[in-house]
Amino acid sequence: MAWLKIYSGTNQGDEKYQFDFQGRLFVANLAGEEHIWPNGQSLNDNIRSLECGPETWVTLYEDTGYRGRYENYFPNDAPGKIFLSKKVSSIKIYDSPPGWSPPQNENVAK
């Protein structure tokens, strides 16, 4: 199980929201009703810091639909302030490196 914790404050402070998942999780619009902080505010444009789990790769996007400026984070990253602070509108989260797929069983000559 992979996880990502996002925070409304710098240095992992203030409100916290956690994504727990397997595989990959894409959220094209963080303004949806299902993505709110415990205080009831939208996650959209309100993320200032984060923590990536040991098996978590993340891409944050400035605009909805995975558009605009973006930044990547890797397993165990925990920046006190993200570059797109208070500008994140969509997100892609993976439990393995993006673009990686498990090797297929192939017959190999011995």
C-alpha positions in Angstrom: 0.0 0.0 0.0 1.4 3.4 -1.0 0.4 6.7 0.6 0.8 10.5 0.2 0.1 13.1 2.9 -0.6 16.6 1.8 -0.8 19.7 4.1 -2.4 23.1 4.0 0.6 24.6 5.9 4.3 24.7 5.3 6.5 22.2 7.1 3.7 19.6 7.2 1.6 21.8 9.3 -2.1 22.8 9.6 -4.7 20.6 7.9 -3.7 17.1 6.7 -5.2 14.9 4.0 -4.0 11.4 3.2 -4.3 9.4 0.0 -3.9 5.6 0.5 -3.9 3.5 -2.7 -2.5 0.6 -4.7 -1.4 1.0 -8.3 -2.0 4.6 -9.4 -4.4 7.3 -8.4 -5.2 10.2 -10.7 -7.3 13.2 -9.6 -8.0 15.5 -12.6 -9.7 18.2 -10.5 -9.0 18.7 -6.7 -12.0 21.0 -6.5 -14.4 18.1 -6.2 -16.6 17.6 -3.1 -14.7 14.4 -2.2 -11.4 16.2 -1.9 -11.7 18.5 1.1 -9.6 19.2 4.2 -11.0 18.2 7.6 -12.1 21.9 8.0 -14.3 21.6 4.9 -12.2 23.7 2.5 -11.3 22.4 -0.9 -7.8 20.9 -1.5 -7.7 22.8 -4.8 -5.1 25.6 -4.7 -4.5 24.9 -0.9 -1.6 22.5 -0.8 1.7 23.9 0.7 3.7 20.8 1.8 3.6 17.1 1.5 5.1 13.7 2.5 5.6 10.8 0.1 5.5 7.2 1.4 8.4 4.9 0.8 6.8 3.6 -2.4 5.2 6.7 -3.7 5.9 8.8 -6.8 3.9 12.0 -7.3 3.3 14.7 -10.0 1.5 17.8 -9.0 0.0 20.1 -11.7 -0.9 23.7 -11.6 -4.1 23.3 -13.7 -6.9 20.8 -13.8 -6.7 17.9 -16.2 -2.9 17.5 -15.6 -2.0 20.7 -17.5 0.2 23.6 -16.8 3.4 23.7 -14.8 4.2 20.6 -12.8 6.6 19.2 -10.3 7.6 15.7 -9.3 8.3 14.1 -6.0 9.8 10.7 -5.1 9.7 8.1 -2.4 10.3 9.6 1.1 10.3 13.2 -0.1 9.0 15.6 2.5 9.6 19.2 1.4 8.6 21.8 3.9 7.2 24.0 1.1 6.4 22.9 -2.5 7.3 25.0 -5.5 3.6 25.2 -6.7 2.5 26.2 -3.2 -1.2 27.0 -3.1 -1.5 26.4 -6.9 -2.0 22.7 -7.3 -5.3 21.7 -9.1 -4.6 18.1 -10.3 -2.4 15.2 -9.2 -1.0 11.9 -10.3 0.2 9.4 -7.7 1.9 6.0 -8.4 3.1 3.1 -6.3 6.0 2.4 -8.7 8.0 4.7 -11.0 5.8 6.1 -13.7 6.3 4.3 -17.0 7.5 1.2 -15.3 5.7 -2.1 -15.7 6.6 -5.5 -14.2 8.6 -7.8 -16.4 6.5 -10.3 -18.3 7.2 -14.0 -18.0 9.2 -14.8 -21.0 10.9 -18.0 -22.1 14.6 -17.4 -21.9 17.1 -19.7 -23.5 19.3 -21.4 -20.9 
